[in-house]
Amino acid sequence: MSEPSPENPNNQRPGWMAGEPTDRLVDARVAAEQSKSFAKAAGALLPWWLGAAIVGADIGTSVFYTTAVILPYVHFAAPLIILVVCLVMWLFKSTYEEGCSVSPFNGGAYIMVLQTVGKRLALVVGALTILSYLATAAVSALSGAYYIDSFSADSNWPTMMIMAVALAPVLFFGLANIVGIKEPAMIVFCIAFFHFSLLLFLDVKGLWMAFERGVDFSIVYRDLPSISPQNLLHGFAAAFLGITGFESAAQIVEQLKTPTWKTLRWIYMAVVILVGITAPVTSLLCLTLLTPAEIQANANYLLSGLAFAEGGEMLRNILVVDAGATLFAAVNTAYVGCIGLCTTMAKQGNLPGVLLRRWAHRVQMFQGYPYVVLPFMLLTVFLIFMLPGHVEHLSQVYGMAFLAVMGSFCLGVIMMRFKMPLKVERAPFKTSWTLPVGKTKVPIPPVIGMITLLFSEGVLLVTTDESRTLGVQILLAILLVMCFYRLGVLEGRLRELPDLRLGLGKFSQLSTLPENLPVFVLCTAGAKARSLASLIIRLLEKEEPGPKEIIIYHAEEEQARRGIMYELLQRVVSQQIAPSFSHNDLILTVKILPESLVDGLIYLKKSHPFDKVFIGTGTDPVNAEKYARDLENNLGVPVVNIGNIVLDKNVPRFAKPTESRDAETQA
């Protein structure tokens, strides 16, 4: 499938009569390879360290809030819970490596579910993913602004100032992604490199201080027996908010350097190791080096309190700047993820094809997708202005959406073993940790991951009423837009594309049928072959000789009979009518619409203008003539009453026009 041109984003042939639309992903593998070729030509293929920076910028922000979120539920056991979640990340690493090696295309969970379960569930997963990226961008921008506001104890910015600062990364990374994916990735890499270097420095110095002070680390597991099962489960579920963003690498698979699966393996290896070390250790140090009073005073900025305890005001200020920059960098992750998802959905016709247009034909430096970036930017700005005081609720929405998306990816990887066994067998990587189920080896990591994620999702849905309501509202709004678009696409195809189009005579060998012939509409109430043949003969008699197109049109006005004529009329025209007129230079087109005759002809004229309409007399010639005049007034073209058809038994079946005229004359 060729890369869409700016003038024709869906690669559609002009005119609805030109055949089937080509705006679908006919061969996903070819499309992916051509996408890689285009990206390579633009110098946009990403090495593993840039990919790791994009993903790590999002997951790396978890250290700023995860401990504070789960502390009320699990108390000093928070580091243990975070450690368990980091260990579970190894299962997700294996799952995502297998999924992306079997299906190396952008789209993440959406493409996995689409290939294994079906389009309807895939659209829901796509909507959830878009929701998660919108929430990521808004939450990260607002949280970064609040962190910068905490730079000085005396500063207390008003809400409008917070929103103004939050807009800066949204606008900056939006414009940067219009230029291309690699340019902002370099900036994000610098931020992520500094961020994890700072965390490792804090962890090493903090552990040194802890051992010097003789800190009692047993407090981490001392409280476990006193934690209620309900709080333990809630804390465990909430801790999964710390790995949101793991999905993002699956949205840039086609932009990674080949071999893709090896690049992806290095990305996840780097992210899992860095987060697996820094997240639990940093949480442990926050709860052991800070006194209970300091923990209470720095409840919203625990890491700032730790930095102050280790290095005073200077280290604290460095940490605040780092926190703001890292949270702002997570906005870029949201852009990159949404671009990868939306372009994939647009290639398959589930989002408008205009999203695939670039500005590179006008300005060479613009290699991104502006029609994805700009709407995403506007929606993020809208969320920032609508929900500045609801960052906590929006962050929970973001977490729940990502958990659902990751669970869907796990489901897709499992289903691939059943639906695409040969493709899995030929993949460069697949997990060897499997469980035999009949003849299929079910991968254990995605099974454990899906169960864990669905459990966490259920706990969060039950315990977060306001966030659940907000998330459902935004999700339904996204789904509504997507459904209206799909409905419009399907309705457009129903109204605009022909049900059948055949070239006869000199047109029979043409690969593309002409669009500039005189067009006549022949209205038919049934699909009897002899009646249709006689109507066409009469039409040919009334018009000048020469090539022409005849649209055999049927209006399904009766609700109970809709669909009956669709196959029947096509079969009669292709198998019986077309052979009888094969010597004529004609194009025979069949079109059936579930409308009244007048409404259907009006829609038909909009999609494909015609020159004249022919209708039958029926049993009442007077009313038929009156009806023809009414049609003329509505359509603005001549309407001819073709007369009552009385077939003579002497007329040879499917006679040629000359033979038919002679037979009628003799009769």
C-alpha positions as CSV (number, residue, x, y, z in Angstrom):
1,M,0.0,0.0,0.0
2,S,1.5,3.3,-1.0
3,E,2.1,6.2,1.2
4,P,-1.0,8.5,0.8
5,S,-0.4,11.7,-1.1
6,P,-1.4,15.1,0.4
7,E,-4.0,15.4,-2.3
8,N,-5.5,11.9,-1.9
9,P,-4.8,10.7,1.7
10,N,-6.9,7.6,1.4
11,N,-5.5,6.5,-2.0
12,Q,-9.0,6.4,-3.4
13,R,-9.6,6.4,-7.1
14,P,-11.6,9.4,-8.3
15,G,-15.4,8.8,-8.6
16,W,-17.6,6.4,-6.8
17,M,-17.9,4.2,-9.9
18,A,-14.1,3.5,-10.1
19,G,-14.3,0.3,-8.0
20,E,-13.7,-0.7,-4.4
21,P,-12.1,1.9,-2.1
22,T,-8.4,1.4,-1.3
23,D,-8.3,3.2,2.0
24,R,-7.9,0.0,4.0
25,L,-4.7,-1.7,5.2
26,V,-4.7,-4.4,2.5
27,D,-1.3,-5.7,3.4
28,A,-0.2,-4.6,6.8
29,R,3.3,-6.0,6.4
30,V,3.9,-4.1,3.1
31,A,2.5,-1.0,4.6
32,A,4.8,-1.3,7.6
33,E,7.8,-1.8,5.4
34,Q,7.0,1.2,3.2
35,S,6.4,3.2,6.4
36,K,9.9,2.2,7.5
37,S,11.3,3.2,4.1
38,F,9.7,6.6,4.3
39,A,11.0,7.1,7.9
40,K,14.4,6.0,6.9
41,A,14.5,8.4,4.0
42,A,13.6,11.1,6.4
43,G,16.3,10.0,8.8
44,A,13.7,9.3,11.5
45,L,14.4,5.7,12.5
46,L,15.1,5.7,16.2
47,P,17.9,3.8,18.0
48,W,17.1,2.0,21.2
49,W,18.3,4.7,23.5
50,L,16.0,7.3,21.9
51,G,13.1,4.9,22.1
52,A,14.0,4.2,25.8
53,A,14.0,7.9,26.5
54,I,10.5,8.3,25.0
55,V,9.1,5.5,27.2
56,G,11.2,6.2,30.2
57,A,10.2,9.9,30.3
58,D,6.6,8.7,31.1
59,I,7.4,5.8,33.5
60,G,10.2,7.8,35.1
61,T,7.7,10.3,36.5
62,S,6.2,7.5,38.7
63,V,8.8,8.1,41.5
64,F,7.2,11.6,42.1
65,Y,3.8,10.3,43.1
66,T,3.5,6.5,43.5
67,T,4.8,6.3,47.1
68,A,2.5,9.2,48.2
69,V,-0.5,7.5,46.5
70,I,-0.2,4.1,48.1
71,L,1.2,5.3,51.5
72,P,-2.3,5.8,53.1
73,Y,-3.2,2.2,52.3
74,V,0.0,0.2,52.9
75,H,2.0,2.6,55.1
76,F,5.7,1.7,55.3
77,A,5.2,-1.4,53.2
78,A,5.0,0.9,50.1
79,P,8.5,0.0,48.9
80,L,7.7,-3.7,49.0
81,I,4.5,-3.2,46.9
82,I,6.4,-1.1,44.4
83,L,9.1,-3.8,44.2
84,V,6.5,-6.4,43.4
85,V,5.0,-4.2,40.6
86,C,8.5,-3.8,39.2
87,L,9.0,-7.5,39.1
88,V,5.7,-7.9,37.3
89,M,7.1,-5.5,34.7
90,W,9.4,-8.3,33.6
91,L,6.3,-10.2,32.6
92,F,5.1,-7.3,30.6
93,K,8.5,-7.0,29.0
94,S,8.3,-10.5,27.6
95,T,4.7,-10.0,26.6
96,Y,5.4,-6.8,24.6
97,E,8.5,-8.3,23.0
98,E,6.5,-11.2,21.7
99,G,3.5,-9.2,20.6
100,C,5.6,-6.6,18.7
101,S,7.8,-9.3,17.1
102,V,4.8,-11.2,15.8
103,S,3.0,-8.1,14.7
104,P,5.7,-5.3,14.1
105,F,3.2,-2.5,13.5
106,N,2.3,0.7,15.3
107,G,-1.0,0.6,17.2
108,G,-0.1,-1.4,20.3
109,A,-3.1,-3.0,21.9
110,Y,-5.4,-1.7,19.2
111,I,-3.6,-3.6,16.4
112,M,-3.3,-6.7,18.6
113,V,-7.0,-6.9,19.4
114,L,-7.9,-6.0,15.8
115,Q,-6.0,-8.9,14.4
116,T,-7.2,-11.4,16.9
117,V,-10.6,-10.5,18.3
118,G,-12.3,-8.1,16.0
119,K,-12.9,-4.5,14.9
120,R,-15.6,-3.5,17.5
121,L,-13.5,-4.4,20.5
122,A,-10.4,-2.9,18.8
123,L,-12.2,0.5,18.4
124,V,-13.0,0.5,22.2
125,V,-9.3,-0.3,22.9
126,G,-8.3,2.5,20.5
127,A,-10.6,4.9,22.3
128,L,-9.2,3.9,25.7
129,T,-5.7,4.4,24.4
130,I,-6.5,7.9,23.0
131,L,-8.1,8.7,26.4
132,S,-5.0,7.5,28.2
133,Y,-2.7,9.7,26.1
134,L,-4.9,12.8,26.5
135,A,-5.0,12.3,30.2
136,T,-1.2,11.7,30.2
137,A,-0.5,15.0,28.5
138,A,-2.9,17.0,30.6
139,V,-1.8,15.5,34.0
140,S,1.9,15.6,33.2
141,A,1.7,19.3,32.1
142,L,-0.3,20.3,35.2
143,S,1.8,18.3,37.6
144,G,5.0,19.7,36.2
145,A,3.6,23.2,36.6
146,Y,2.7,22.5,40.2
147,Y,6.1,21.1,40.9
148,I,7.8,24.2,39.5
149,D,5.5,26.3,41.7
150,S,6.9,24.4,44.7
151,F,10.4,25.7,43.8
152,S,10.1,28.4,46.5
153,A,8.2,28.0,49.7
154,D,6.9,31.6,49.3
155,S,5.5,31.1,45.8
156,N,1.8,30.3,45.5
157,W,0.8,30.7,41.9
158,P,-2.8,31.4,41.0
159,T,-4.7,28.8,39.0
160,M,-4.4,30.8,35.8
161,M,-0.6,31.0,36.2
162,I,-0.5,27.2,36.7
163,M,-2.5,26.7,33.5
164,A,-0.3,29.1,31.6
165,V,2.9,27.2,32.6
166,A,1.2,23.9,31.8
167,L,0.4,25.1,28.3
168,A,4.1,25.6,27.5
169,P,5.1,21.9,27.1
170,V,1.9,21.1,25.3
171,L,2.5,23.8,22.6
172,F,6.3,23.2,22.4
173,F,6.2,19.4,22.0
174,G,3.2,19.7,19.7
175,L,5.1,22.0,17.3
176,A,8.2,19.8,17.7
177,N,6.3,16.7,16.6
178,I,5.0,18.4,13.5
179,V,8.7,18.7,12.5
180,G,9.2,15.0,13.2
181,I,9.6,12.3,15.9
182,K,13.4,12.4,16.2
183,E,13.8,16.1,17.0
184,P,11.8,16.1,20.3
185,A,13.1,12.6,21.1
186,M,16.6,14.1,21.4
187,I,15.4,16.7,23.9
188,V,13.5,14.0,25.9
189,F,16.6,11.8,25.9
190,C,18.7,14.6,27.6
191,I,15.9,15.1,30.2
192,A,15.5,11.4,30.8
193,F,19.3,10.8,31.1
194,F,19.7,13.6,33.6
195,H,16.6,12.4,35.5
196,F,17.7,8.8,36.0
197,S,21.3,9.9,36.7
198,L,19.9,12.2,39.5
199,L,17.8,9.4,40.8
200,L,20.7,7.0,40.9
201,F,22.8,9.7,42.7
202,L,20.0,10.2,45.2
203,D,19.7,6.4,45.8
204,V,23.5,5.8,46.2
205,K,23.9,8.8,48.6
206,G,20.7,7.9,50.4
207,L,21.8,4.3,51.0
208,W,25.2,5.6,52.2
209,M,23.5,7.9,54.7
210,A,21.1,5.2,55.8
211,F,23.9,2.8,56.6
212,E,25.8,5.5,58.3
213,R,22.8,6.3,60.5
214,G,22.0,2.6,61.1
215,V,18.5,3.0,59.8
216,D,16.2,0.1,60.7
217,F,14.9,-1.2,57.4
218,S,12.7,-3.7,59.1
219,I,9.9,-1.1,59.3
220,V,9.2,-1.9,55.7
221,Y,7.7,-5.3,56.5
222,R,6.9,-4.7,60.2
223,D,3.5,-3.2,59.3
224,L,2.4,-5.9,56.9
225,P,0.4,-8.0,59.4
226,S,-1.6,-4.9,60.5
227,I,-2.6,-4.0,57.0
228,S,-6.1,-5.1,56.1
229,P,-6.6,-7.2,53.0
230,Q,-8.7,-4.5,51.5
231,N,-6.1,-1.8,51.9
232,L,-3.3,-4.2,50.7
233,L,-5.3,-5.0,47.5
234,H,-6.0,-1.3,47.0
235,G,-2.4,-0.3,47.5
236,F,-1.2,-3.0,45.1
237,A,-3.7,-1.9,42.4
238,A,-2.8,1.8,42.8
239,A,0.9,0.9,42.6
240,F,0.4,-0.1,39.0
241,L,-0.1,3.6,38.2
242,G,3.7,3.7,38.4
243,I,4.2,1.7,35.2
244,T,1.7,3.6,33.0
245,G,3.4,4.5,29.8
246,F,4.8,1.0,29.2
247,E,2.5,0.7,26.2
248,S,4.1,3.7,24.4
249,A,7.0,1.7,22.8
250,A,4.4,-0.4,20.9
251,Q,3.2,2.8,19.2
252,I,6.6,3.5,17.6
253,V,7.5,0.0,16.4
254,E,7.6,1.1,12.7
255,Q,9.9,4.0,13.6
256,L,12.5,1.8,15.3
257,K,15.7,0.7,13.8
258,T,15.8,-2.8,12.4
259,P,15.7,-5.5,13.5
260,T,12.8,-4.1,15.3
261,W,12.4,-6.8,18.0
262,K,16.0,-6.4,19.1
263,T,15.7,-2.6,19.3
264,L,12.5,-3.1,21.3
265,R,14.2,-5.6,23.6
266,W,16.9,-3.1,24.5
267,I,14.3,-0.4,25.1
268,Y,12.4,-2.5,27.6
269,M,15.5,-3.8,29.1
270,A,16.8,-0.3,29.8
271,V,13.4,0.9,31.1
272,V,12.7,-2.1,33.3
273,I,16.2,-2.1,34.9
274,L,16.2,1.7,35.6
275,V,12.7,1.8,36.9
276,G,13.1,-1.5,38.8
277,I,16.1,-0.1,40.7
278,T,15.2,3.5,41.2
279,A,11.5,3.2,42.1
280,P,11.6,0.8,45.1
281,V,14.9,2.2,46.4
282,T,13.8,5.8,46.2
283,S,10.5,4.9,47.9
284,L,12.4,3.1,50.7
285,L,14.7,6.1,51.3
286,C,11.8,8.5,51.4
287,L,10.2,6.5,54.2
288,T,13.4,5.7,56.2
289,L,15.4,8.9,55.9
290,L,12.5,11.3,56.5
291,T,10.8,11.6,59.9
292,P,7.0,11.1,60.1
293,A,6.7,14.8,60.5
294,E,8.7,15.4,57.3
295,I,6.7,12.8,55.5
296,Q,3.5,14.6,56.5
297,A,4.9,18.0,55.5
298,N,6.1,16.8,52.1
299,A,3.1,14.5,51.4
300,N,2.7,15.8,47.8
301,Y,6.5,16.2,47.2
302,L,8.2,13.3,49.0
303,L,11.1,13.3,46.6
304,S,11.8,17.0,47.2
305,G,11.9,16.2,50.9
306,L,14.4,13.4,50.3
307,A,16.6,15.7,48.2
308,F,16.6,18.3,50.9
309,A,17.5,15.7,53.5
310,E,20.4,14.5,51.4
311,G,21.8,17.7,49.9
312,G,20.0,20.7,51.3
313,E,18.3,23.5,49.4
314,M,20.5,23.2,46.3
315,L,19.8,19.6,45.7
316,R,16.2,20.2,46.4
317,N,16.0,22.9,43.8
318,I,17.8,20.7,41.2
319,L,15.3,18.0,42.0
320,V,12.3,20.4,41.5
321,V,13.7,21.5,38.1
322,D,14.3,17.9,37.1
323,A,10.7,16.9,38.2
324,G,9.2,19.7,36.2
325,A,11.3,18.9,33.1
326,T,10.6,15.1,33.3
327,L,6.9,15.6,33.7
328,F,6.9,18.0,30.8
329,A,8.8,15.4,28.8
330,A,6.0,12.9,29.4
331,V,3.8,15.2,27.3
332,N,6.0,14.2,24.3
333,T,5.4,10.5,25.1
334,A,1.7,11.2,24.9
335,Y,2.1,12.9,21.5
336,V,4.3,10.1,20.1
337,G,1.9,7.4,21.3
338,C,-1.2,9.2,19.9
339,I,0.5,9.8,16.5
340,G,1.5,6.1,16.2
341,L,-2.1,4.9,17.1
342,C,-4.0,7.5,15.1
343,T,-2.0,7.0,11.9
344,T,-2.5,3.3,12.1
345,M,-6.3,3.7,12.7
346,A,-6.5,6.2,9.8
347,K,-4.7,3.7,7.4
348,Q,-7.4,1.2,8.2
349,G,-10.3,3.7,7.7
350,N,-11.3,3.9,11.4
351,L,-10.2,7.5,11.6
352,P,-10.3,10.1,8.8
353,G,-7.7,9.7,6.1
354,V,-6.8,13.4,6.4
355,L,-4.8,12.5,9.6
356,L,-2.2,10.9,7.3
357,R,-1.4,14.1,5.4
358,R,1.9,15.8,5.9
359,W,3.2,19.3,5.1
360,A,6.5,17.9,3.8
361,H,5.5,18.6,0.2
362,R,5.4,22.3,1.1
363,V,8.1,22.6,3.8
364,Q,10.6,19.8,3.7
365,M,11.4,20.0,7.4
366,F,7.9,19.2,8.5
367,Q,8.0,15.4,8.5
368,G,5.4,14.8,11.2
369,Y,1.6,14.4,11.2
370,P,0.1,17.9,11.9
371,Y,-3.5,16.7,11.5
372,V,-3.0,14.3,14.4
373,V,-0.9,16.7,16.5
374,L,-3.1,19.8,16.2
375,P,-6.4,18.2,17.3
376,F,-4.5,16.4,20.2
377,M,-3.0,19.7,21.2
378,L,-6.4,21.4,21.3
379,L,-8.0,18.6,23.3
380,T,-5.2,18.7,25.8
381,V,-5.5,22.4,26.2
382,F,-9.2,22.0,26.7
383,L,-8.7,19.4,29.5
384,I,-6.1,21.7,31.2
385,F,-8.6,24.6,31.2
386,M,-11.5,22.5,32.2
387,L,-9.9,20.4,35.0
388,P,-7.1,22.4,36.6
389,G,-8.2,21.5,40.1
390,H,-8.9,17.9,39.4
391,V,-5.4,16.6,38.6
392,E,-5.7,13.7,41.0
393,H,-9.0,12.5,39.4
394,L,-7.6,12.9,35.9
395,S,-4.4,11.0,36.9
396,Q,-6.6,8.1,38.1
397,V,-8.5,8.2,34.8
398,Y,-5.1,8.0,33.0
399,G,-4.0,5.1,35.2
400,M,-7.2,3.1,34.7
401,A,-7.2,3.7,31.0
402,F,-3.6,2.5,30.7
403,L,-4.2,-0.6,32.7
404,A,-7.2,-1.5,30.5
405,V,-5.0,-0.9,27.4
406,M,-2.2,-3.1,28.7
407,G,-4.6,-5.8,29.7
408,S,-6.0,-5.7,26.1
409,F,-2.5,-6.1,24.7
410,C,-2.0,-9.2,26.9
411,L,-5.3,-10.6,25.6
412,G,-4.1,-10.0,22.0
413,V,-0.8,-11.9,22.6
414,I,-2.7,-14.8,24.1
415,M,-5.2,-14.9,21.2
416,M,-2.4,-14.8,18.6
417,R,-1.3,-18.3,19.7
418,F,-4.8,-19.5,18.8
419,K,-5.6,-17.3,15.7
420,M,-2.1,-17.0,14.1
421,P,0.0,-20.1,15.1
422,L,2.1,-20.0,12.0
423,K,2.9,-16.3,12.3
424,V,3.8,-16.9,16.0
425,E,6.0,-19.8,15.0
426,R,7.9,-17.8,12.5
427,A,8.4,-14.7,14.8
428,P,11.9,-13.9,15.8
429,F,11.0,-13.9,19.5
430,K,8.4,-15.8,21.5
431,T,8.3,-16.7,25.1
432,S,9.3,-20.3,26.0
433,W,7.4,-20.2,29.2
434,T,4.1,-21.7,28.0
435,L,1.3,-23.9,29.2
436,P,-0.1,-26.5,26.8
437,V,-3.8,-26.1,26.1
438,G,-4.8,-28.8,23.6
439,K,-2.6,-28.3,20.6
440,T,-1.7,-24.7,21.5
441,K,1.0,-23.5,23.8
442,V,-0.4,-20.6,25.8
443,P,2.2,-18.0,26.9
444,I,2.2,-17.7,30.7
445,P,3.5,-14.1,31.1
446,P,0.6,-12.4,29.3
447,V,-1.9,-14.7,31.2
448,I,-0.4,-13.6,34.5
449,G,-0.2,-10.0,33.3
450,M,-3.8,-9.9,32.1
451,I,-5.2,-11.3,35.3
452,T,-3.1,-8.9,37.4
453,L,-4.1,-5.9,35.4
454,L,-7.8,-6.8,35.2
455,F,-7.8,-7.3,39.0
456,S,-6.1,-3.9,39.5
457,E,-8.5,-2.3,37.1
458,G,-11.5,-3.7,38.9
459,V,-10.2,-2.4,42.3
460,L,-9.7,1.1,41.0
461,L,-13.0,1.2,39.2
462,V,-14.8,0.2,42.4
463,T,-13.0,2.5,44.7
464,T,-12.7,5.7,42.7
465,D,-16.2,7.0,42.0
466,E,-15.4,10.5,40.8
467,S,-12.5,9.4,38.6
468,R,-14.6,6.6,37.2
469,T,-17.4,8.9,36.2
470,L,-15.0,11.4,34.6
471,G,-13.2,8.6,32.7
472,V,-16.5,7.1,31.4
473,Q,-17.6,10.6,30.2
474,I,-14.4,11.3,28.3
475,L,-14.3,7.7,26.9
476,L,-17.9,7.9,25.7
477,A,-17.2,11.2,24.1
478,I,-14.3,9.7,22.2
479,L,-16.3,6.6,21.2
480,L,-19.2,8.8,20.0
481,V,-16.9,10.8,17.7
482,M,-15.3,7.6,16.4
483,C,-18.7,5.9,15.9
484,F,-20.2,8.9,14.1
485,Y,-17.2,8.9,11.8
486,R,-17.5,5.1,11.1
487,L,-21.2,5.6,10.5
488,G,-20.5,8.4,8.0
489,V,-17.9,6.2,6.2
490,L,-20.3,3.3,5.9
491,E,-23.2,5.5,4.9
492,G,-21.0,7.2,2.3
493,R,-20.0,3.9,0.9
494,L,-23.6,2.7,0.8
495,R,-24.7,5.8,-1.0
496,E,-21.7,6.5,-3.2
497,L,-20.2,3.2,-4.3
498,P,-21.9,1.0,-6.9
499,D,-23.2,-2.4,-6.0
500,L,-22.0,-3.7,-9.4
501,R,-20.3,-2.1,-12.4
502,L,-19.7,-4.0,-15.6
503,G,-18.1,-2.9,-18.8
504,L,-19.5,-4.4,-22.0
505,G,-18.4,-4.2,-25.6
506,K,-15.2,-2.2,-26.0
507,F,-15.2,-1.5,-22.3
508,S,-15.0,-5.2,-21.3
509,Q,-11.2,-5.3,-21.4
510,L,-10.5,-2.0,-19.6
511,S,-9.1,-2.1,-16.1
512,T,-10.5,1.4,-15.3
513,L,-13.9,2.2,-16.7
514,P,-14.5,5.7,-18.1
515,E,-16.4,8.3,-16.1
516,N,-17.4,10.8,-18.8
517,L,-20.1,8.8,-20.7
518,P,-23.7,9.9,-20.9
519,V,-25.4,8.5,-17.9
520,F,-29.0,7.2,-17.8
521,V,-30.9,5.9,-14.8
522,L,-33.3,3.0,-15.4
523,C,-35.6,2.5,-12.4
524,T,-36.8,-1.0,-11.8
525,A,-39.2,-2.5,-9.3
526,G,-38.0,-6.1,-9.7
527,A,-35.3,-8.3,-10.9
528,K,-37.0,-10.4,-13.7
529,A,-34.5,-10.9,-16.4
530,R,-36.8,-10.5,-19.4
531,S,-38.4,-7.4,-18.0
532,L,-35.0,-5.8,-17.4
533,A,-33.9,-6.8,-20.9
534,S,-36.9,-5.2,-22.5
535,L,-36.5,-2.0,-20.5
536,I,-32.9,-1.7,-21.6
537,I,-33.9,-2.4,-25.2
538,R,-36.5,0.4,-25.1
539,L,-34.0,2.8,-23.5
540,L,-31.5,2.1,-26.2
541,E,-34.2,2.7,-28.8
542,K,-35.1,6.1,-27.4
543,E,-31.5,7.4,-27.1
544,E,-28.9,8.2,-29.7
545,P,-26.4,5.4,-30.6
546,G,-23.0,5.4,-29.0
547,P,-21.3,4.4,-25.7
548,K,-23.3,5.2,-22.6
549,E,-23.7,4.1,-19.0
550,I,-27.0,2.7,-17.7
551,I,-27.6,2.7,-13.9
552,I,-30.1,0.1,-13.0
553,Y,-31.6,1.6,-9.9
554,H,-33.9,0.0,-7.3
555,A,-35.4,1.7,-4.3
556,E,-36.1,-0.6,-1.4
557,E,-39.0,1.3,0.1
558,E,-40.5,-1.5,2.0
559,Q,-38.8,-2.0,5.4
560,A,-39.7,-5.7,5.5
561,R,-38.2,-6.5,2.1
562,R,-34.9,-4.6,2.5
563,G,-31.9,-6.7,1.5
564,I,-33.8,-9.2,-0.6
565,M,-33.1,-7.5,-3.9
566,Y,-29.4,-6.7,-3.2
567,E,-28.0,-10.1,-4.3
568,L,-30.8,-11.1,-6.6
569,L,-30.5,-8.0,-8.9
570,Q,-26.7,-8.2,-9.1
571,R,-26.9,-11.9,-10.0
572,V,-29.5,-11.3,-12.7
573,V,-27.6,-8.4,-14.3
574,S,-24.2,-10.1,-14.2
575,Q,-25.3,-13.6,-15.2
576,Q,-28.2,-13.0,-17.6
577,I,-28.5,-9.3,-18.7
578,A,-24.8,-8.6,-19.3
579,P,-24.2,-11.5,-21.7
580,S,-27.2,-10.5,-23.8
581,F,-25.8,-7.0,-24.4
582,S,-22.1,-7.9,-24.6
583,H,-21.9,-6.6,-28.1
584,N,-23.1,-3.1,-27.0
585,D,-20.6,-0.5,-25.9
586,L,-22.2,-0.1,-22.5
587,I,-21.4,0.2,-18.8
588,L,-24.1,-1.5,-16.7
589,T,-24.2,-0.3,-13.1
590,V,-26.4,-1.6,-10.3
591,K,-27.4,0.6,-7.4
592,I,-29.8,-0.3,-4.6
593,L,-30.6,2.2,-1.8
594,P,-33.0,1.7,1.2
595,E,-34.8,4.9,0.4
596,S,-37.9,6.1,-1.4
597,L,-37.5,6.5,-5.1
598,V,-37.3,10.3,-4.9
599,D,-34.9,10.5,-2.0
600,G,-32.7,7.7,-3.5
601,L,-32.4,9.5,-6.8
602,I,-31.5,12.7,-5.2
603,Y,-28.7,11.1,-3.3
604,L,-27.6,9.2,-6.4
605,K,-27.5,12.5,-8.4
606,K,-25.2,14.0,-5.8
607,S,-22.7,11.2,-5.9
608,H,-22.8,10.6,-9.7
609,P,-24.7,13.1,-11.9
610,F,-26.9,11.6,-14.6
611,D,-28.6,13.0,-17.7
612,K,-32.0,11.3,-17.8
613,V,-34.2,9.0,-15.8
614,F,-36.5,6.3,-17.2
615,I,-39.4,4.9,-15.2
616,G,-42.0,2.3,-16.0
617,T,-45.8,3.0,-16.5
618,G,-47.0,0.2,-14.2
619,T,-50.8,-0.3,-14.2
620,D,-51.8,3.3,-14.1
621,P,-50.4,5.4,-17.1
622,V,-52.1,8.6,-16.0
623,N,-50.5,8.6,-12.5
624,A,-47.2,7.4,-13.9
625,E,-47.0,10.4,-16.1
626,K,-47.9,12.7,-13.2
627,Y,-45.2,11.0,-11.1
628,A,-42.7,11.5,-13.9
629,R,-43.3,15.3,-13.9
630,D,-42.9,15.4,-10.1
631,L,-39.6,13.6,-10.4
632,E,-38.5,16.1,-13.0
633,N,-39.2,19.0,-10.6
634,N,-37.2,17.3,-7.8
635,L,-34.3,16.1,-9.9
636,G,-33.9,18.9,-12.5
637,V,-33.3,16.3,-15.3
638,P,-35.7,14.9,-17.9
639,V,-37.8,11.9,-16.6
640,V,-39.1,9.6,-19.4
641,N,-42.1,7.3,-19.0
642,I,-40.7,4.3,-20.8
643,G,-44.2,2.8,-21.2
644,N,-45.9,-0.4,-20.1
645,I,-43.9,-3.4,-20.9
646,V,-45.8,-6.3,-22.5
647,L,-43.5,-9.0,-23.5
648,D,-44.3,-10.9,-26.7
649,K,-43.7,-14.6,-26.5
650,N,-42.1,-14.4,-30.0
651,V,-39.3,-12.1,-28.8
652,P,-36.2,-14.3,-28.4
653,R,-35.0,-14.4,-24.8
654,F,-32.2,-11.8,-24.3
655,A,-32.4,-10.8,-28.0
656,K,-30.0,-8.3,-29.4
657,P,-31.5,-4.8,-29.9
658,T,-31.8,-5.1,-33.7
659,E,-33.4,-8.6,-33.4
660,S,-35.8,-7.4,-30.7
661,R,-36.9,-4.4,-32.8
662,D,-37.5,-6.7,-35.8
663,A,-39.4,-9.1,-33.6
664,E,-41.6,-6.3,-32.2
665,T,-42.2,-5.0,-35.7
666,Q,-43.2,-8.4,-37.0
667,A,-45.5,-8.9,-34.0
